Amino acid sequence: MSEMINKIARLFPTATYGAPCTEAELVEAEELVGAPLPAELRTMYLHFNGIWVPGYRTRLFCLLPRHANTSLVKSTLFWRTGPGPGAVQDIIFFGMSSKQYYFGIRTTQPQSIVEYNYDLDEPEFLAPTIVEAYIKDEEWVKSLGLPPPGGAD
């Protein structure tokens, strides 16, 4: 297992992890969103199709709409065609932050993980990697004095 996958497992020890996606499912998702999935995101989906932290949020959406109501494909297409789509055309949305904003990764800058505040229509740079974005989000929760439900202590 890759170091990235090990870090995620340590960060969310009580999470539920979906079964891995197939290469065919990744190709299907890429065709539906009209862009290749960045390598980091592909690696995650080849290990698990969704990460759910108890009492909290979906850290990684399921890949395809047939897997779950909220999916990477459905969320990405919704925000690209929804209100104010200009700022998000190069973003693939893959999960939710603790602030209830969307995590996204820019297809034009794969080392750019953003947090999308849909009320402001502003994608804000969060971190260069998904793991670092998850860590930064967990640190935000701890800064509020809240225990990270289902996360690492």
SVG drawing of the C-alpha trace seen along z (x, -y; Angstrom):
<svg xmlns="http://www.w3.org/2000/svg" viewBox="-29 -35 34 39">
<polyline fill="none" stroke="black" stroke-width="0.4" points="0.0,0.0 1.3,-3.5 2.5,-5.9 -0.4,-8.2 -3.0,-5.5 -1.3,-4.6 -1.5,-8.3 -5.2,-8.4 -5.8,-5.2 -4.0,-6.7 -5.8,-10.0 -9.2,-8.4 -8.9,-5.1 -12.6,-4.6 -13.8,-5.6 -15.6,-3.2 -13.8,-2.7 -15.6,-1.7 -14.3,1.2 -11.8,0.2 -12.9,-1.1 -11.9,0.7 -9.9,-0.9 -13.0,-0.7 -14.9,-2.8 -12.1,-5.3 -12.2,-5.6 -16.0,-6.0 -15.8,-8.8 -13.1,-10.6 -15.3,-10.4 -18.3,-11.8 -16.4,-14.7 -14.4,-15.4 -11.0,-15.2 -8.5,-12.7 -8.4,-12.3 -5.2,-13.5 -2.8,-10.7 -3.4,-11.3 -7.1,-11.0 -6.8,-7.9 -4.6,-6.2 -7.2,-6.9 -10.1,-5.4 -8.0,-2.3 -7.8,-1.7 -11.3,-2.7 -14.5,-4.1 -15.5,-6.5 -14.4,-7.4 -17.1,-8.1 -16.1,-9.3 -18.7,-8.5 -20.8,-11.4 -19.2,-13.8 -18.8,-14.0 -17.9,-12.2 -14.2,-12.8 -14.1,-11.0 -17.3,-10.8 -18.1,-7.6 -16.9,-7.8 -20.0,-7.3 -23.7,-8.2 -24.7,-4.5 -22.6,-4.0 -24.2,-6.7 -26.5,-9.7 -23.5,-12.0 -20.6,-11.1 -17.5,-12.7 -19.2,-12.7 -22.5,-14.1 -20.9,-16.9 -18.5,-17.9 -21.1,-18.2 -23.5,-20.0 -21.1,-22.7 -19.8,-23.1 -23.3,-23.8 -24.8,-25.4 -24.9,-29.0 -21.7,-30.9 -19.8,-28.0 -17.0,-30.1 -14.6,-29.6 -14.9,-25.9 -14.6,-24.6 -11.2,-23.0 -12.1,-21.5 -13.1,-17.9 -15.0,-17.8 -14.2,-14.7 -15.4,-15.3 -16.6,-17.6 -14.6,-19.6 -15.6,-20.1 -16.9,-23.6 -19.4,-21.8 -17.6,-23.1 -16.5,-21.0 -13.0,-19.6 -11.8,-19.8 -8.7,-19.3 -7.8,-21.4 -7.2,-19.4 -5.0,-22.2 -2.9,-22.3 -3.0,-18.8 -1.0,-20.1 -3.8,-22.5 -6.4,-21.1 -9.2,-23.7 -12.0,-24.2 -15.0,-25.5 -17.3,-27.9 -20.4,-27.8 -22.0,-30.7 -19.2,-33.0 -18.4,-31.0 -14.8,-31.1 -12.5,-28.1 -9.7,-28.7 -6.3,-27.0 -6.1,-24.7 -3.0,-22.5 -0.8,-20.9 -2.0,-17.3 -5.2,-15.6 -3.6,-14.3 -2.4,-17.7 -5.8,-19.1 -7.4,-16.5 -4.8,-17.3 -5.4,-21.0 -9.1,-20.4 -8.7,-18.2 -6.5,-20.9 -9.2,-23.5 -11.7,-21.3 -9.2,-20.9 -8.7,-24.7 -12.4,-25.1 -11.8,-22.8 -13.9,-20.1 -12.9,-16.4 -12.5,-15.1 -15.4,-12.6 -14.1,-9.3 -10.7,-10.9 -7.4,-10.4 -7.0,-11.9"/>
</svg>
